[in-house]
Amino acid sequence: MSLLHWLYEVPFWTRGIVVMSALVLIAAVERVVVGARARRWKEYGAWVVMSALGAGFGAGNDLLTSRVSARYFEIGKGLSNVDPHQFASEVADFGARAGCSAGLIFGGILLYANTRRNSLPSLRVVALLAHALMPIAFAASLAPSVAFSTAWDVQGLGDELRRVLSQSDVDAFLFVQRAHAGAYIGAAIGTIIACLSVLRSRRRMSRV
């Protein structure tokens, strides 16, 4: 069995616990070695918070959009809508996993922007977390903007869907798909702006 196949078989949250345990171990070793000058425990803590913010946004976004189009999650994500309570739980879990992964990626980029040049002072964790709200704000703004203001068929599925769904279900499906695409685009734009803002703040601190 290949490593990638094994990782795929391991439940998402189990992998998350393993990764967090590794981060805690690395941070603890640094704390023992360098003492009060240790920074990784703060950075990793901020990274975990960013991932949690992403998970919360993802769960909330999917729960909301599942009310618009349950078919999107049935057909597009393979979730069962037989039991409404179980469906809601699976939708929330799916959104949390996707949001956590996005938060992990975007949070890692933001941490890199805060540490990549040793000649500049790094922002404190609280200030960094304030910048981390930008991707969420842009995601929350662009999701409805893209969904309402365009007729974008993100993956060109409209014709195929019309063969099995009513027009109203197709419209709702594509609406939710646009909302999700808008959220990811917004998060990416927000991350870029946040990184530029972090670098600008670090340069400003170096001149003080």
N, C-alpha and C positions, 0 to 999 in steps of 0.2 A: 504494500500500500504506500503510495507516494505521500510526501509531507503535505502537499496542497490538498490532496483528497482527505487526509486525516483531519486537517484543520477545518475543512468544509463539514465534516461529519460531527465535529465537536460543537455543541450548542453555543450560540453567540455570546450569551451572558457568562458562560463558563470561560470562554476565551477572554472576555473582559476582566473577569476576576484574576485570571492568570497574569494578564498584562499589568493590572494594578498591583498585584503582589510583587511583580518584578520591579516596578517603579518604586514601591515602598522599600524594597531591599536595597536598590541602588542609592536611594536618598539616605537610608539609614547608614550605609557604609560610608558615604561622603561625610555625613554628620560626625561619625566617629573619627574619621581621618583628619578633617580640617576644622572641626569644632564649630564655633559660632559663625565662621565665614561661609558655612555651607549654604548654598542657594537652591540646590535641586529640589529639596522638599517643598519649597515655596512654588517653584516653577511647575513641578508635577502636580501640586495641589491645584494650581490655577488651571492646568490642563484638564484635570478631572472635572473641575467646575464647568469649564467650557464644554466638555463632552456632555455633562448633565444638562446644561442649558440647551444644547442641540437635541438631546433626547426628549426633553420636555416640549420643545417647539415641535419636533417631529410627531410626537404622540398627539398633541393638541391639533395640529394641522390635519393629520389623517383622520382623527375622530370627527372633526368638523366637515371635511370634504366627503367622508363616507356617508354623511347625511344627505349630501347632494347627489352622489352616485355610488350606491353599493355595488353596482355592476362593475365599476372600475376596479374595485378590490377583488371581486369574484373572478372576473375574466383576466384582468391585468396582473393581479398578484396571487391568484390561486387560493383565496380565502373562502371559506364556506359561510353562507348566510342563513343556514338552516335554523340555528339558535341565535337570536339577536344578541343575547348577553355574551355568548361565546364569541360571536362575530366582533362585537365592540372590543372585547379583550384582545383578540388577535390583531385587530386594526391598530390598537394602541401600542401593542408590542412591536408590530411591524414598523410603525412610525418611529417609535423610540429607538429601535435598532438602526434605522436609516439615519435618524437625526444624531444619534450618538457617534456614528461613523463619520458623518459630516463634521460634527463638532470636534472630533479627534483630529481630523485633517486640517480644518481651518484653524483650530487652536494651536496645532503644531507649527503652522506657518506664522502665526502671530508671535509665538514664543521665539521662533527663529529671528523674526524682525526685531525682537527686543534684546537679542543677545549676539547677533552676528558680527558686530564690530566692537571689539573689546576697548577701543579707544573712546567710545561713547558710554556714558552712564546708562544703566538700564532703568526702566520705569519700575516703580514699586508694584507689587502684585495687585493692589486695589485699583491703581490707575490702569494697569493692563486689562483687568477684568472689565473696567468701564469701556475700553476700546472694543472688547470682545462682544459687547452688545450691538455693535454696528452691523455685523453680518445678520443677526436676528432681526434687527429693525428693517434692514433692506429686504430681507426675505419676506417679512410680514407685509411690506409695502408692495413689492413687485408681484407677489402671488395673486392678489385680487386684480391688480392693474393689468397683468398679462391675460388673466382669465376673462375679464370683462371687456377689455378694449380691443381684442384681436379675435380672429376666427382661425387661428393657427391650429392646424392638425399636426401635432408634434411629431408623430411617427407615421403619419399617412395611413391611419387605420380606419378612417371614416367609411370608405366603401365596403370594407370587410365587415365592419360592425353593423352596417345597415342590412346585411343579409340575415342577421340573427336577432337584432334588437329593433325596437320602435325608434322613430326619429327623436322623440323626447329623451329616450334613454341614451341614444348616441350623442345628442347635444350635451347631456349631463356628463357623460363619460369624457368627452373631449374638453369640456369646461374644467373638470377636475385635473385632467392631464396637463392642461395649460397652467393651472394654478400651481401644480407641483413643479413644473419646469420653471415657472417664474420665481418660485421660492429658491430653487437651486441657483438660478442666475443672480438673484438678489443677494444670496449669501456669498457668492463668489465676488460680486462687485463690492459688497460691504467689507469683505476680508481685505481686498486690495486697498480700499480707502483706509481701513483700520491700520494696515501695515504702514502706509504712507504717513498717517497721523502719528503712529508710534515713532517712526524715524524722525519726523519733524520735532516731536517732543523731546527726544533724546538729544538732538542737536541743540535745541534751545537750552536744555539743562547743562550741556557742556560749556555754554557761553556764560553761564551764571558764575 
